[in-house]
Amino acid sequence: MKKIFAALLSASFLLSPIIASEASAADHHRPPVVVHKKVVVEKKVVRRHHWSRGYRMSAAERGRYGEVRDYRRYRLAPPPRGYHWVRADNDYLLVGVATGVISSIIAAGR
């Protein structure tokens, strides 16, 4: 009984590489699987606002752009009473606090 079990065990060790090579050879004969993907790229258009003197900024625009409190850091002159500096895009705007009218524009270097 031990001899039969040993013979079956050794036969299984000898035949396993042959069976595995036949299975891998069968994989090479299969046609390749082609996956088609549809890629949609959505483009977002960002319009840069061209500021001008005398333009009145709405409350929404004033809230969107940040106020520049440390104007000396950006080498800006101190704002007169009733005005403050606002950074919009890559420009510095001198805007009236109460009215929102642009008094002066300075283009910042990139």
C-alpha positions as CSV (number, residue, x, y, z in Angstrom):
1,M,0.0,0.0,0.0
2,K,2.8,2.4,0.8
3,K,4.5,1.5,-2.5
4,I,1.4,2.3,-4.5
5,F,0.9,5.6,-2.6
6,A,4.5,6.6,-3.2
7,A,4.3,5.7,-6.9
8,L,1.1,7.8,-7.3
9,L,2.7,10.7,-5.5
10,S,5.8,10.6,-7.6
11,A,3.8,10.4,-10.8
12,S,1.8,13.4,-9.8
13,F,5.0,15.4,-9.3
14,L,6.3,14.3,-12.7
15,L,3.1,15.0,-14.6
16,S,2.2,18.4,-13.0
17,P,4.7,20.4,-15.2
18,I,3.5,18.8,-18.3
19,I,-0.2,19.6,-17.5
20,A,0.7,23.2,-16.6
21,S,2.7,23.7,-19.8
22,E,-0.3,22.5,-21.9
23,A,-2.6,24.9,-20.1
24,S,-0.3,27.8,-20.7
25,A,0.1,26.8,-24.3
26,A,-3.6,26.9,-24.7
27,D,-3.7,30.5,-23.4
28,H,-1.4,31.6,-26.3
29,H,-3.8,30.4,-28.9
30,R,-6.7,32.5,-27.6
31,P,-7.4,35.7,-29.4
32,P,-6.5,38.8,-27.4
33,V,-9.2,40.6,-25.5
34,V,-9.7,44.2,-26.7
35,V,-11.4,46.7,-24.3
36,H,-12.8,49.8,-25.8
37,K,-13.1,52.8,-23.5
38,K,-14.8,56.1,-24.3
39,V,-13.0,59.0,-22.7
40,V,-14.8,62.3,-22.4
41,V,-12.7,65.4,-21.6
42,E,-14.7,68.4,-20.5
43,K,-13.0,71.7,-21.0
44,K,-13.6,74.6,-18.7
45,V,-13.4,78.1,-20.1
46,V,-12.1,80.7,-17.7
47,R,-12.5,84.3,-18.8
48,R,-10.1,86.8,-17.4
49,H,-11.8,90.0,-16.5
50,H,-10.1,93.1,-18.0
51,W,-10.4,95.7,-15.3
52,S,-10.8,99.4,-16.0
53,R,-10.9,102.6,-13.9
54,G,-14.3,103.7,-13.0
55,Y,-15.8,100.1,-13.2
56,R,-18.1,99.4,-10.2
57,M,-17.4,96.0,-8.7
58,S,-20.5,94.3,-7.4
59,A,-20.8,93.0,-3.9
60,A,-20.3,89.4,-5.2
61,E,-17.1,90.4,-7.0
62,R,-15.8,92.2,-3.9
63,G,-16.4,89.1,-1.8
64,R,-14.7,86.8,-4.3
65,Y,-11.4,88.6,-4.4
66,G,-9.2,89.0,-1.4
67,E,-8.4,92.2,0.3
68,V,-4.7,93.0,0.6
69,R,-4.0,94.0,4.2
70,D,-0.2,94.0,4.0
71,Y,0.2,96.3,1.0
72,R,3.8,97.0,1.9
73,R,4.7,93.4,1.2
74,Y,3.6,93.9,-2.4
75,R,5.2,97.4,-2.6
76,L,1.9,99.2,-2.9
77,A,1.3,102.7,-1.6
78,P,-0.9,103.0,1.5
79,P,-4.6,103.3,0.4
80,P,-6.3,106.6,1.1
81,R,-9.2,106.8,3.6
82,G,-12.2,104.9,2.3
83,Y,-10.2,102.7,-0.1
84,H,-8.5,99.4,0.1
85,W,-6.3,97.2,-2.1
86,V,-7.9,94.1,-3.7
87,R,-6.0,91.4,-5.5
88,A,-8.0,90.1,-8.5
89,D,-6.3,87.6,-10.8
90,N,-2.8,89.0,-11.2
91,D,-3.7,92.6,-10.7
92,Y,-4.0,94.9,-7.7
93,L,-7.0,97.2,-7.6
94,L,-7.6,100.2,-5.5
95,V,-11.3,100.0,-4.7
96,G,-13.6,102.3,-2.8
97,V,-14.9,100.5,0.3
98,A,-18.4,101.9,0.2
99,T,-18.9,102.3,-3.5
100,G,-16.8,99.5,-5.1
101,V,-15.5,101.8,-7.8
102,I,-12.0,101.0,-9.1
103,S,-9.8,104.0,-8.6
104,S,-6.4,102.6,-9.7
105,I,-5.0,99.4,-11.2
106,I,-1.5,97.9,-10.9
107,A,-0.5,94.9,-12.9
108,A,1.6,92.5,-10.9
109,G,4.6,90.8,-12.4
110,R,4.4,87.0,-12.6
